[in-house]
């Protein structure tokens, strides 16, 4: 699909045939689940403290042990043990049916129907990516779902993006990476892929401040318009 220049330009005029998406903070409001799980972990220990949603959002792109340690603070016994418990709970907790950000479900369907090749490139563990997307009935739109796994370096290493592109037959020169954080920008650039930030994303403010030249997508409808799907 031809992305046409607009005023002011959101993206350079390039033909985009494939789109890689970050997941948490870009397509889904995952902080809601994270806060609920951590609140339950604390409550089960008789601790009255609660997860700070702003802290969860700020640490989303980092994830893993660093995220759980920062959010749980002095109540964190061991980051490795805490993140293992967090992920075990996440694997069985219900995914809210409205977890996707506004317009995401319809936009993904439209992009897929228009013939664009779509993939996920996330630092969320593989099985949790598949669970969330499956629960939301969004997995069917993606030719590849690449999450964190033991044999794959985490973003901003480009390995996951390259693996996702290879799985969908995408070429870096005709692909776009859509994310929300400085980690996503670094990942895309390392993989040689054009990048755009969603304006509603958790890490958007920091990412935009550090890389004001990066394209901005204000709404999912705008992405559809740029891709010629409306």
Secondary structure as a PSIPRED ss2 file (coil, helix, strand):
# PSIPRED VFORMAT (PSIPRED V4.0)

   1 X C   1.000  0.000  0.000
   2 X E   0.000  0.000  1.000
   3 X C   1.000  0.000  0.000
   4 X C   1.000  0.000  0.000
   5 X C   1.000  0.000  0.000
   6 X C   1.000  0.000  0.000
   7 X C   1.000  0.000  0.000
   8 X C   1.000  0.000  0.000
   9 X C   1.000  0.000  0.000
  10 X C   1.000  0.000  0.000
  11 X C   1.000  0.000  0.000
  12 X C   1.000  0.000  0.000
  13 X C   1.000  0.000  0.000
  14 X C   1.000  0.000  0.000
  15 X E   0.000  0.000  1.000
  16 X C   1.000  0.000  0.000
  17 X C   1.000  0.000  0.000
  18 X E   0.000  0.000  1.000
  19 X E   0.000  0.000  1.000
  20 X E   0.000  0.000  1.000
  21 X E   0.000  0.000  1.000
  22 X C   1.000  0.000  0.000
  23 X C   1.000  0.000  0.000
  24 X E   0.000  0.000  1.000
  25 X C   1.000  0.000  0.000
  26 X C   1.000  0.000  0.000
  27 X C   1.000  0.000  0.000
  28 X E   0.000  0.000  1.000
  29 X C   1.000  0.000  0.000
  30 X C   1.000  0.000  0.000
  31 X H   0.000  1.000  0.000
  32 X H   0.000  1.000  0.000
  33 X H   0.000  1.000  0.000
  34 X H   0.000  1.000  0.000
  35 X H   0.000  1.000  0.000
  36 X H   0.000  1.000  0.000
  37 X H   0.000  1.000  0.000
  38 X H   0.000  1.000  0.000
  39 X H   0.000  1.000  0.000
  40 X H   0.000  1.000  0.000
  41 X H   0.000  1.000  0.000
  42 X H   0.000  1.000  0.000
  43 X H   0.000  1.000  0.000
  44 X H   0.000  1.000  0.000
  45 X C   1.000  0.000  0.000
  46 X C   1.000  0.000  0.000
  47 X C   1.000  0.000  0.000
  48 X C   1.000  0.000  0.000
  49 X C   1.000  0.000  0.000
  50 X C   1.000  0.000  0.000
  51 X C   1.000  0.000  0.000
  52 X C   1.000  0.000  0.000
  53 X H   0.000  1.000  0.000
  54 X H   0.000  1.000  0.000
  55 X H   0.000  1.000  0.000
  56 X H   0.000  1.000  0.000
  57 X H   0.000  1.000  0.000
  58 X H   0.000  1.000  0.000
  59 X H   0.000  1.000  0.000
  60 X C   1.000  0.000  0.000
  61 X C   1.000  0.000  0.000
  62 X C   1.000  0.000  0.000
  63 X C   1.000  0.000  0.000
  64 X H   0.000  1.000  0.000
  65 X H   0.000  1.000  0.000
  66 X H   0.000  1.000  0.000
  67 X H   0.000  1.000  0.000
  68 X H   0.000  1.000  0.000
  69 X H   0.000  1.000  0.000
  70 X H   0.000  1.000  0.000
  71 X H   0.000  1.000  0.000
  72 X H   0.000  1.000  0.000
  73 X H   0.000  1.000  0.000
  74 X H   0.000  1.000  0.000
  75 X H   0.000  1.000  0.000
  76 X C   1.000  0.000  0.000
  77 X C   1.000  0.000  0.000
  78 X C   1.000  0.000  0.000
  79 X H   0.000  1.000  0.000
  80 X H   0.000  1.000  0.000
  81 X H   0.000  1.000  0.000
  82 X H   0.000  1.000  0.000
  83 X H   0.000  1.000  0.000
  84 X H   0.000  1.000  0.000
  85 X H   0.000  1.000  0.000
  86 X H   0.000  1.000  0.000
  87 X H   0.000  1.000  0.000
  88 X H   0.000  1.000  0.000
  89 X H   0.000  1.000  0.000
  90 X H   0.000  1.000  0.000
  91 X C   1.000  0.000  0.000
  92 X C   1.000  0.000  0.000
  93 X C   1.000  0.000  0.000
  94 X C   1.000  0.000  0.000
  95 X C   1.000  0.000  0.000
  96 X C   1.000  0.000  0.000
  97 X C   1.000  0.000  0.000
  98 X C   1.000  0.000  0.000
  99 X C   1.000  0.000  0.000
 100 X E   0.000  0.000  1.000
 101 X C   1.000  0.000  0.000
 102 X C   1.000  0.000  0.000
 103 X C   1.000  0.000  0.000
 104 X H   0.000  1.000  0.000
 105 X H   0.000  1.000  0.000
 106 X H   0.000  1.000  0.000
 107 X H   0.000  1.000  0.000
 108 X H   0.000  1.000  0.000
 109 X H   0.000  1.000  0.000
 110 X H   0.000  1.000  0.000
 111 X H   0.000  1.000  0.000
 112 X H   0.000  1.000  0.000
 113 X H   0.000  1.000  0.000
 114 X C   1.000  0.000  0.000
 115 X C   1.000  0.000  0.000
 116 X C   1.000  0.000  0.000
 117 X E   0.000  0.000  1.000
 118 X E   0.000  0.000  1.000
 119 X E   0.000  0.000  1.000
 120 X E   0.000  0.000  1.000
 121 X E   0.000  0.000  1.000
 122 X E   0.000  0.000  1.000
 123 X E   0.000  0.000  1.000
 124 X E   0.000  0.000  1.000
 125 X E   0.000  0.000  1.000
 126 X H   0.000  1.000  0.000
 127 X H   0.000  1.000  0.000
 128 X H   0.000  1.000  0.000
 129 X H   0.000  1.000  0.000
 130 X H   0.000  1.000  0.000
 131 X H   0.000  1.000  0.000
 132 X H   0.000  1.000  0.000
 133 X H   0.000  1.000  0.000
 134 X H   0.000  1.000  0.000
 135 X H   0.000  1.000  0.000
 136 X C   1.000  0.000  0.000
 137 X C   1.000  0.000  0.000
 138 X C   1.000  0.000  0.000
 139 X H   0.000  1.000  0.000
 140 X H   0.000  1.000  0.000
 141 X H   0.000  1.000  0.000
 142 X C   1.000  0.000  0.000
 143 X C   1.000  0.000  0.000
 144 X E   0.000  0.000  1.000
 145 X E   0.000  0.000  1.000
 146 X E   0.000  0.000  1.000
 147 X E   0.000  0.000  1.000
 148 X E   0.000  0.000  1.000
 149 X E   0.000  0.000  1.000
 150 X C   1.000  0.000  0.000
 151 X C   1.000  0.000  0.000
 152 X E   0.000  0.000  1.000
 153 X C   1.000  0.000  0.000
 154 X C   1.000  0.000  0.000
 155 X C   1.000  0.000  0.000
 156 X C   1.000  0.000  0.000
 157 X C   1.000  0.000  0.000
 158 X C   1.000  0.000  0.000
 159 X H   0.000  1.000  0.000
 160 X H   0.000  1.000  0.000
 161 X H   0.000  1.000  0.000
 162 X H   0.000  1.000  0.000
 163 X H   0.000  1.000  0.000
 164 X H   0.000  1.000  0.000
 165 X H   0.000  1.000  0.000
 166 X H   0.000  1.000  0.000
 167 X H   0.000  1.000  0.000
 168 X H   0.000  1.000  0.000
 169 X C   1.000  0.000  0.000
 170 X C   1.000  0.000  0.000
 171 X C   1.000  0.000  0.000
 172 X H   0.000  1.000  0.000
 173 X H   0.000  1.000  0.000
 174 X H   0.000  1.000  0.000
 175 X E   0.000  0.000  1.000
 176 X E   0.000  0.000  1.000
 177 X E   0.000  0.000  1.000
 178 X E   0.000  0.000  1.000
 179 X E   0.000  0.000  1.000
 180 X C   1.000  0.000  0.000
 181 X C   1.000  0.000  0.000
 182 X H   0.000  1.000  0.000
 183 X H   0.000  1.000  0.000
 184 X H   0.000  1.000  0.000
 185 X H   0.000  1.000  0.000
 186 X H   0.000  1.000  0.000
 187 X H   0.000  1.000  0.000
 188 X H   0.000  1.000  0.000
 189 X H   0.000  1.000  0.000
 190 X H   0.000  1.000  0.000
 191 X H   0.000  1.000  0.000
 192 X C   1.000  0.000  0.000
 193 X C   1.000  0.000  0.000
 194 X E   0.000  0.000  1.000
 195 X E   0.000  0.000  1.000
 196 X E   0.000  0.000  1.000
 197 X E   0.000  0.000  1.000
 198 X E   0.000  0.000  1.000
 199 X C   1.000  0.000  0.000
 200 X C   1.000  0.000  0.000
 201 X C   1.000  0.000  0.000
 202 X C   1.000  0.000  0.000
 203 X C   1.000  0.000  0.000
 204 X H   0.000  1.000  0.000
 205 X H   0.000  1.000  0.000
 206 X H   0.000  1.000  0.000
 207 X H   0.000  1.000  0.000
 208 X H   0.000  1.000  0.000
 209 X H   0.000  1.000  0.000
 210 X H   0.000  1.000  0.000
 211 X C   1.000  0.000  0.000
 212 X C   1.000  0.000  0.000
 213 X C   1.000  0.000  0.000
 214 X C   1.000  0.000  0.000
 215 X E   0.000  0.000  1.000
 216 X E   0.000  0.000  1.000
 217 X E   0.000  0.000  1.000
 218 X C   1.000  0.000  0.000
 219 X C   1.000  0.000  0.000
 220 X H   0.000  1.000  0.000
 221 X H   0.000  1.000  0.000
 222 X H   0.000  1.000  0.000
 223 X H   0.000  1.000  0.000
 224 X H   0.000  1.000  0.000
 225 X H   0.000  1.000  0.000
 226 X H   0.000  1.000  0.000
 227 X C   1.000  0.000  0.000
 228 X C   1.000  0.000  0.000
 229 X C   1.000  0.000  0.000
 230 X C   1.000  0.000  0.000
